Amino acid sequence: QVQLVESGGGLVQPGGSLTLSCAASGITFSTYIMRWYREVAGKQRELVATIGNVYSTKYADSVKGRFTISRDDAKKTVYLQMTSLKPEDTAVYFCNAVGSSMLYWGQGTQVTVSS
């Protein structure tokens, strides 16, 4: 059974930092492209960051320079380090695994940026 479990969300003040984790099981993690998305109620889910299985990375313009995606294939975990957080970063963050013609989603973790 495939599982993606996000953690690390919470409430943070503007300008603060959070690191999200997504632990995978049931997949050959190192062969999968991993992505972080975020969703605000009533809006389309937005692609935030991507890390390939050869560690190439790509970011949405809105987070470039503030967020860093990384992966630890030994731990089957992908991370999203978020710094200089803004209220507009408030969303539910989801991790996503793509590979072997399959696509999987985690359940999401809430990030709220507010003073």
C-alpha positions in Angstrom: 0.0 0.0 0.0 1.4 3.4 -1.0 1.4 6.1 1.6 2.6 9.7 1.5 2.5 11.3 4.9 3.1 15.1 5.3 4.1 16.7 8.6 5.6 19.9 9.8 2.7 22.3 9.1 1.5 24.9 11.7 1.1 28.5 12.6 4.0 30.8 11.9 4.4 34.6 12.0 5.2 36.5 8.8 8.9 36.3 8.1 9.2 33.0 9.9 10.3 29.6 8.7 8.8 26.1 8.6 10.1 22.8 7.1 7.6 20.3 5.8 8.4 16.6 5.4 6.7 14.0 3.3 7.5 10.4 4.2 6.8 7.8 1.5 6.2 4.1 1.8 5.2 1.4 -0.7 7.1 2.9 -3.7 10.6 2.8 -5.0 11.1 6.3 -3.8 14.4 7.1 -5.6 12.8 6.6 -9.0 9.9 9.0 -8.4 9.7 12.7 -9.2 8.5 14.4 -6.0 6.5 17.6 -5.9 4.9 20.0 -3.4 1.6 21.6 -4.2 -0.5 24.0 -2.2 -4.2 24.7 -2.2 -6.3 27.5 -0.9 -10.1 26.9 -0.5 -11.8 28.0 -3.7 -8.7 28.2 -5.8 -6.9 25.8 -8.0 -4.1 23.6 -6.5 -0.8 25.3 -7.3 2.5 23.6 -8.0 5.1 25.0 -5.6 8.3 22.9 -6.2 9.6 19.9 -8.0 12.6 17.6 -7.4 13.5 15.0 -9.9 15.1 11.6 -9.4 18.4 13.1 -10.4 17.9 16.0 -7.9 17.1 18.7 -10.4 14.8 21.3 -8.9 12.2 23.8 -10.1 10.1 26.4 -8.3 7.1 28.5 -8.8 8.0 32.2 -9.3 6.1 33.1 -6.1 8.4 31.0 -3.9 11.7 31.2 -5.8 14.5 32.3 -3.4 12.4 31.6 -0.3 11.6 27.8 -0.5 14.0 24.9 -1.0 12.9 21.4 -1.9 15.2 18.5 -1.1 15.0 14.7 -0.8 16.7 11.9 1.2 16.3 8.7 -0.8 17.6 6.6 2.0 14.8 7.9 4.3 12.2 8.0 1.5 11.4 11.6 2.5 11.1 14.8 0.6 11.3 18.2 2.4 10.2 21.7 1.7 12.1 24.3 3.7 10.1 27.5 3.7 11.7 30.8 4.8 10.5 34.5 4.8 7.0 33.3 4.9 4.2 35.6 3.9 0.4 35.5 4.7 -0.2 34.6 1.0 1.7 31.3 1.6 -1.2 30.2 3.8 -2.5 27.0 2.3 -2.8 23.3 2.7 0.4 21.8 1.4 0.4 18.4 -0.4 3.2 16.2 -1.5 2.9 14.3 -4.8 4.9 11.4 -6.2 5.0 10.6 -9.9 6.7 7.6 -11.5 6.1 4.2 -13.1 3.0 5.7 -14.8 1.5 6.2 -11.3 0.6 9.3 -9.3 0.1 9.5 -5.6 -1.0 12.3 -3.2 -0.5 12.8 0.5 -3.3 14.0 2.8 -2.0 17.5 3.2 -0.7 19.6 6.0 -2.0 23.1 6.9 0.4 26.1 6.9 -0.9 29.3 8.3 1.1 32.5 8.2 -0.4 35.1 10.5 0.5 37.5 13.2 
